[in-house]
Amino acid sequence: MTTIADVARAAGVSTATVSRALSDPDSVSEARRRLVVQAVDALGYVPNYAAKSLRTTRAQRIILTVPDISNPFFSAIIRGAEEALQAARYSLLIGDTRHDSALEEYYANMLSRREADGMIFLGHRLAPTAAAMVARLGAAAPIVNGCEYEPDLNVASVHIANGVAAAEAMQHLYDIGHRRIGVITGPLLSPLSRDRLGGVQGAAAGRGHRENLLLRTGDFSVDSGEAHTHSLLDEDQPPTAIFCFSDEMAIGAIVALRERALDCPGDVSVVGFDDIRHARAFQPALTTINQPKELIGRKTVEILLDILRGKSTTSAVSITLPHELILRESTAPPRSAR
């Protein structure tokens, strides 16, 4: 079996250089990295990562927890994270916590027992064991949050400007003539939902229409969007547009409109959030806020790997990624404005 020493002799470098070239390529010059790669290819060397794990107490595994694995929004983030981890020769363990605090603690304990080297969580709260690790290690704790942003957690985060994005969605509806707008939020325990609601209320106040907002609290699911849309349509003065804090709820809203024999956008316009894969293919194609989902996954991995390599700073890193309002067929001026 070819060893790392064989590779080092063939490349004319030290075994330490070979190790760095394979585990942290950016730490080695391009010329030396090329020599190592050529030697690895010529000799057919395959690193023994199991043995490396025993020597370094590294598991070469990262945990990524999601609150609802059935939501297609999260699948795109997972794909971005897995691609980045594979490139760094880490494996990915996915945990579907289903908003269950006991399951969140279960995965945090795996990290505490060093069954994984780090954890990315896409929810809005830290399990007690993870919180204790952050309290002890600060920004050096190998824990990163994706999508949500809660400074009090003191963990690195990758997200969009949710309040700004929600305000842009509302401004679009106001610009095309809507005044009475229904809003179906996510759970308000989530900072993400609260930020979006703040953007909604700020946009409404800026246009002098805050009293015309009709608010409902959903849970991001299709069923939630459908049920709350029926509730909004039962109002004495129903909305001419509905803004949902997820595309799944927006799809549910359109289903409810069809059940009432109403047309979207002819009778009621609908805006979603996330730009999941189905948003473009749904009928009508959904106006929505695009989040760079795969990029969120990749960036959370980049930050986590920096922490594991000792490149973390004294404070938690916060990265705000760009979003985009995507205009499609589900929004149009209200009938009164045509």
C-alpha positions in Angstrom: 0.0 0.0 0.0 1.3 3.4 -1.0 2.0 5.6 2.1 2.2 9.3 2.6 6.0 8.9 2.9 6.1 7.4 -0.6 4.2 10.4 -2.0 6.5 12.8 -0.2 9.6 11.1 -1.7 8.1 11.1 -5.2 7.1 14.8 -4.9 10.4 15.9 -3.3 8.6 17.5 -0.3 8.1 16.6 3.3 5.3 14.4 4.6 4.0 17.5 6.5 3.7 19.3 3.1 1.8 16.4 1.6 -0.5 16.3 4.6 -1.2 20.1 4.3 -1.7 19.9 0.5 -4.4 17.2 1.0 -6.2 18.6 4.1 -5.7 22.4 3.6 -4.6 23.1 0.0 -4.7 26.9 0.4 -1.8 26.6 3.0 0.6 25.2 0.4 2.1 27.0 -2.6 0.6 26.2 -6.0 3.9 24.7 -7.2 4.2 22.3 -4.3 0.5 21.5 -4.4 0.9 20.5 -8.1 3.9 18.2 -7.3 1.9 16.5 -4.6 -1.1 16.0 -6.8 1.1 14.6 -9.6 2.7 12.1 -7.1 -0.7 11.1 -5.7 -2.0 10.4 -9.2 1.1 8.5 -10.3 1.2 6.3 -7.2 -2.6 5.9 -6.7 -2.3 7.1 -3.1 -5.6 7.1 -1.2 -5.5 8.9 2.2 -6.6 6.8 5.2 -9.1 9.2 6.8 -10.2 6.7 9.4 -6.7 6.4 10.7 -6.3 10.2 10.5 -9.5 10.6 12.6 -8.1 8.3 15.3 -4.8 10.3 15.4 -6.4 13.8 15.4 -9.7 13.0 17.3 -11.4 14.4 14.2 -14.5 12.6 13.0 -14.4 14.2 9.5 -18.1 14.6 9.9 -20.4 17.6 10.2 -24.0 17.6 11.5 -26.6 19.7 9.7 -30.0 20.0 11.4 -33.2 21.2 9.7 -36.5 21.9 11.3 -38.5 20.3 8.5 -36.6 18.2 6.0 -39.8 17.9 3.8 -39.6 21.6 3.0 -37.9 21.9 -0.5 -36.3 25.2 0.7 -34.0 23.3 3.0 -33.0 20.6 0.4 -31.3 23.3 -1.7 -29.3 24.5 1.3 -28.3 20.9 2.1 -27.1 20.4 -1.5 -24.8 23.5 -1.3 -23.5 22.4 2.1 -22.8 18.9 1.0 -20.9 19.9 -2.1 -18.7 22.2 0.0 -18.1 19.5 2.6 -17.3 16.8 0.0 -14.7 19.1 -1.5 -13.1 19.4 2.0 -13.4 15.6 2.5 -16.0 15.8 5.2 -19.1 13.7 5.3 -22.5 15.2 6.2 -25.0 13.9 8.8 -28.5 15.4 8.4 -30.8 15.6 11.3 -34.5 16.4 10.9 -35.4 18.0 14.2 -39.1 18.6 13.4 -39.1 21.6 15.8 -38.6 19.1 18.6 -36.3 20.4 21.3 -35.4 16.9 22.4 -34.1 16.1 18.9 -32.1 19.3 18.8 -30.5 18.3 22.1 -29.8 14.8 20.7 -27.7 16.2 17.9 -26.0 18.7 20.1 -24.9 15.8 22.3 -23.4 14.1 19.3 -21.2 17.2 18.8 -20.4 17.3 22.5 -19.3 13.6 22.3 -17.1 14.4 19.3 -19.1 12.1 17.0 -19.0 15.1 14.7 -16.5 18.0 14.4 -19.0 20.8 13.9 -22.7 21.6 13.5 -24.7 23.7 11.2 -28.3 24.4 12.3 -31.0 25.9 10.2 -33.5 26.6 13.0 -33.7 29.5 15.3 -32.6 28.2 18.7 -29.6 26.5 20.3 -30.1 23.3 22.3 -28.8 23.6 25.9 -25.7 21.5 25.2 -24.8 23.6 22.2 -25.5 26.8 24.1 -23.2 25.7 26.8 -20.4 25.0 24.3 -20.9 28.5 22.8 -20.8 30.0 26.3 -17.5 28.2 27.0 -15.7 28.7 23.6 -17.3 31.8 22.2 -16.7 32.4 18.5 -14.4 29.3 18.5 -17.3 27.0 19.1 -17.8 24.9 15.9 -21.4 25.9 15.4 -22.9 28.0 12.6 -26.5 29.1 11.9 -28.0 29.3 8.5 -31.0 31.4 7.4 -31.9 32.9 10.8 -30.1 35.8 12.5 -30.2 36.2 16.2 -27.2 38.1 17.6 -28.0 37.0 21.2 -27.1 33.4 20.3 -23.5 34.6 19.7 -22.9 32.1 16.8 -21.8 32.7 13.3 -24.7 33.2 10.8 -25.4 33.3 7.1 -28.7 34.9 6.1 -30.4 37.5 3.9 -31.8 40.9 5.0 -35.3 39.4 5.7 -36.8 42.7 6.8 -35.6 44.5 3.7 -36.8 41.6 1.4 -40.3 41.6 3.0 -40.6 45.4 2.6 -39.7 45.0 -1.1 -42.4 42.5 -1.6 -44.9 44.8 0.0 -43.7 47.8 -2.0 -44.3 45.8 -5.2 -47.9 45.2 -4.2 -48.4 48.8 -3.3 -46.8 50.0 -6.5 -49.3 48.0 -8.6 -52.3 49.4 -6.7 -53.1 47.1 -3.8 -54.0 48.7 -0.5 -55.7 45.9 1.6 -53.2 43.2 1.9 -53.3 39.9 3.8 -50.0 38.7 5.4 -49.4 35.1 6.5 -46.3 35.1 8.6 -44.2 32.2 9.9 -44.1 31.3 13.6 -43.2 34.5 15.5 -40.8 32.7 17.8 -38.5 32.8 14.8 -36.3 35.9 14.4 -36.7 35.4 10.7 -40.5 35.8 10.9 -40.2 38.7 13.2 -37.8 40.5 10.9 -40.0 39.9 7.9 -43.0 41.2 9.8 -41.1 44.3 10.8 -40.4 44.9 7.1 -44.1 44.4 6.2 -45.2 46.8 8.9 -42.6 49.4 8.0 -43.6 49.3 4.4 -47.3 49.6 5.3 -46.7 52.5 7.6 -44.6 54.3 5.0 -47.5 54.1 2.6 -50.1 55.0 5.2 -51.8 51.6 5.0 -50.8 49.9 8.2 -54.5 49.8 9.3 -55.3 47.8 6.1 -53.0 44.9 7.0 -54.7 41.6 7.8 -52.3 39.4 9.7 -52.3 35.6 10.2 -49.6 33.5 11.8 -48.7 30.4 9.8 -46.1 27.6 10.0 -44.6 27.8 6.5 -46.6 24.8 5.3 -49.0 24.4 2.3 -51.8 23.5 4.7 -51.2 26.6 6.8 -51.3 28.9 3.7 -54.5 27.2 2.6 -56.3 27.5 5.9 -55.3 31.1 6.6 -56.3 32.2 3.1 -59.8 30.9 3.7 -59.8 32.9 6.9 -58.7 36.0 5.1 -61.4 35.6 2.4 -64.0 35.3 5.1 -63.2 38.9 6.3 -66.0 41.5 5.7 -63.5 43.3 3.4 -61.1 40.6 2.1 -57.7 41.5 0.8 -56.9 42.0 -2.9 -53.4 40.5 -2.3 -51.8 38.0 0.0 -48.1 38.0 1.0 -46.9 34.7 2.5 -43.6 34.2 4.3 -42.9 31.0 2.4 -43.6 29.7 -1.1 -45.3 26.6 0.3 -47.8 28.8 2.1 -48.2 30.8 -1.1 -49.0 27.7 -3.0 -51.5 26.8 -0.3 -53.1 30.3 -0.7 -53.6 29.7 -4.4 -55.2 26.3 -3.7 -57.6 28.1 -1.4 -58.5 30.7 -4.0 -59.3 27.9 -6.5 -61.5 26.3 -3.9 -63.4 29.5 -3.7 -63.6 29.7 -7.6 -61.3 32.8 -7.5 -58.6 33.6 -9.9 -55.0 34.4 -9.1 -54.0 37.1 -9.9 -57.4 38.2 -11.5 -59.2 38.3 -8.1 -56.3 38.1 -5.6 -52.6 38.5 -6.1 -50.2 36.2 -4.2 -46.5 36.7 -3.3 -44.3 34.0 -1.7 -40.9 33.9 -0.2 -37.8 31.6 -1.0 -38.2 30.9 -4.7 -38.2 27.1 -4.3 -37.9 24.9 -7.4 -41.7 24.6 -7.8 -42.3 28.4 -7.7 -41.5 28.9 -11.4 -43.3 25.8 -12.5 -46.5 26.3 -10.5 -49.6 27.8 -12.2 -49.6 30.7 -12.0 -45.8 31.1 -11.8 -45.1 32.6 -8.3 -43.9 36.1 -7.6 -41.5 35.6 -4.8 -38.3 36.6 -3.0 -35.3 34.6 -4.1 -32.9 33.5 -1.5 -29.5 32.1 -2.6 -30.1 28.8 -1.0 -27.1 26.7 -2.2 -24.9 29.7 -1.5 -26.2 29.8 2.1 -25.2 26.1 2.4 -21.7 26.7 1.0 -21.0 29.8 3.1 -22.1 28.1 6.4 -19.6 25.3 5.6 -16.8 27.8 4.7 -17.3 29.6 8.1 -17.4 26.3 10.0 -14.2 25.0 8.3 -12.5 28.3 9.2 -13.4 27.8 12.8 -12.2 24.2 12.8 -8.9 25.4 11.2 -8.4 28.0 14.0 -9.2 31.0 11.8 -12.2 32.2 13.8 -12.2 35.7 15.2 -13.0 37.0 18.6 -16.7 37.7 17.6 -19.2 35.6 15.7 -19.2 36.2 11.9 -22.4 37.5 10.4 -22.8 37.3 6.6 -25.8 38.9 4.8 -26.2 37.5 1.3 -28.2 39.3 -1.5 -31.8 38.5 -2.3 -34.0 39.3 -5.3 -37.6 40.0 -5.9 -38.7 37.8 -8.7 -41.8 39.0 -10.6 -43.9 36.3 -12.2 -47.5 35.7 -13.0 -49.2 35.5 -9.6 -49.3 39.3 -9.1 -51.3 42.0 -11.1 -53.1 45.2 -10.3 -56.4 44.8 -8.4 -59.5 44.9 -10.5 -60.4 48.4 -9.2 -57.1 49.8 -10.6 -57.5 48.3 -14.1 
